[in-house]
Amino acid sequence: MKYHRPPAMTPPPNRPAVACVPSPPRSAGTALDSAVGRAQRLRLATSDKHKKDWGQYFTPPEIASFMASLPSLRPSGRVRILDPGAGTGALGLALAARLLERRAITQVELYCVESEPKALLELESSLADAEATFGRRFRATALALDFLELATPRLGAPTIPPVDLAISNPPYFKLSPKDDRGGDAPNIYARFMEVTAKLLRDQGQLCFVVPRSYASGPYFRRFRRRFHHTMQIEHVHVFESRSAAFKTDSVLQENIVVLYTKQPPDSAGTVTISVSDGTADLAQRQAFECKRHELVSDDEHGVVSLPTAPARFELMKRIHALPHTLESLGLQISTGPVVAFRASDHLVDAGCEEPSAPLLWLQHVRRGQVTWPLAERFRKPEHIRSTAGPKLLIPAANYVLLRRFSAKEEPRRLTAAPLLADDFAGAQIGVENHLNYIHRPGAGLSVDEARGLSALLNSQILDDFFRVSSGNTQVSATEIRMLPLPSR
């Protein structure tokens, strides 16, 4: 379950750790059913706003069981498990139940961290049920605190000894740069991954269900480089549907399950990739293996590529073998300089008597074609005053326009079109901020280059490759700069 105090809220007062007293064992299903049932009741009783504020989204039991099956660590004797942001405890209990099936394990200690008050009460009850279910081989501790406080323990504050295994569905919301709990992580789930890794013993394993967004893009670049310096990726499960994995909470997000081992990465090793649409076909998931160095780039970006089939893996290798990038072809990509709300005084309609230039928005760009104006179908200003100056206007020349955003369920990520100087009569053009444009400084693109590069970016091959290397609906200029390209 995902539960955590949002940055703007006052934390609940710390409550003492709860160590549950062992009782005679019953069936393992009783403990898990109890935690899942408590989560379901809590979900129904919680407003959507509260869920969003706390990043409180519930792990379906099918995903919990699947995640509990992934760790490859084979410990013996006493095993410590950590479930940060535990909610009602279903993930930690699912993993504990798996471990207790092994005779070589004499004791399982489960540490659950939770700060949301209602979830904490349910968690304590779930752990009490688990003690009664699992018997003397199982002990559980609930810690009532903000998990990120464990990144820098304070004198007298609760601590957790090094753990063997960690399992979590961490909260998901953006962290303010002013929030000193977050370091430079742009989202709280990445910070949960980082703090959890610190609490693992060497060779310990971390299994999280998280958004795919951390795997690529400039925002998580520094996090990836730090995290992959000490954590080795072992398994990735990709949910291809954005809506099927967490459909009970209507979450529209591209999610993955990741398994990492705390050790310096071995680039010669392999990573298992498994794929399902959502939870309904999880038992029929397809799986294959790839070399680790072919999935995790060793450059400054540290991108984790995620092909969802062997054919896409082969496509990825073919595209990576292309010899050029925009830079080596002498091209550059820039983001449209017109930010509408900042430039509102310069935006005008067609009837304006002052000299003006065409203003191109994302909606003007379709595959291979720029359509301007859109007339009655479009309610935004389609002109910009010629007096706006060089900070907002670009010279009329040959360009390739590329949409920066696609709809979450849109079948294509890359949508490009050639913009030719002859398409417009004026000497200047305005390009809105939701568009990128590719250009050659000084000389400009030839007509053939503009049309050819646009066709290449619109091809199914490059669109498939982009989906493998990026889980974002935003097409950033950084990612296009990294895109391998053929010769002119």
Sequence and secondary structure as in RCSB ss.txt:
>XXXX:A:sequence
MKYHRPPAMTPPPNRPAVACVPSPPRSAGTALDSAVGRAQRLRLATSDKHKKDWGQYFTPPEIASFMASLPSLRP
SGRVRILDPGAGTGALGLALAARLLERRAITQVELYCVESEPKALLELESSLADAEATFGRRFRATALALDFLEL
ATPRLGAPTIPPVDLAISNPPYFKLSPKDDRGGDAPNIYARFMEVTAKLLRDQGQLCFVVPRSYASGPYFRRFRR
RFHHTMQIEHVHVFESRSAAFKTDSVLQENIVVLYTKQPPDSAGTVTISVSDGTADLAQRQAFECKRHELVSDDE
HGVVSLPTAPARFELMKRIHALPHTLESLGLQISTGPVVAFRASDHLVDAGCEEPSAPLLWLQHVRRGQVTWPLA
ERFRKPEHIRSTAGPKLLIPAANYVLLRRFSAKEEPRRLTAAPLLADDFAGAQIGVENHLNYIHRPGAGLSVDEA
RGLSALLNSQILDDFFRVSSGNTQVSATEIRMLPLPSR
>XXXX:A:secstr
      TTS     EEEEE        HHHHHHHHHHHHHHHHHHS HHHHHHHT     HHHHHHHHH      
 EEEEEEEET TTSHHHHHHHHHHHT TTEEEEEEEEEE  HHHHHHHHHHHHHHHHHHGGGEEEEEEES GGGG
GS  TTS     EEEEEE     B  TT TTSTT SBHHHHHHHHHHHHEEEEEEEEEEEEGGGGSSSTTHHHHH
HHHHHEEEEEEEEE  SSSTTGGGT    EEEEEEEES   TTSEEEEEEESSSTTGGG EEEEEEHHHHB  SS
S  B   SSHHHHHHHHHHHT  B TTTTT EEEE  B TTTSGGGEE TT SS EEEEE GGGEETTEE    G
GG  S  EEEGGG TTTEEES  EEEEESB  TT S S  EEEE GGG SSSEEEEBTTEEEEE TTT   HHHH
HHHHHHHTSHHHHHHHHHH   SB  HHHHHH  B   
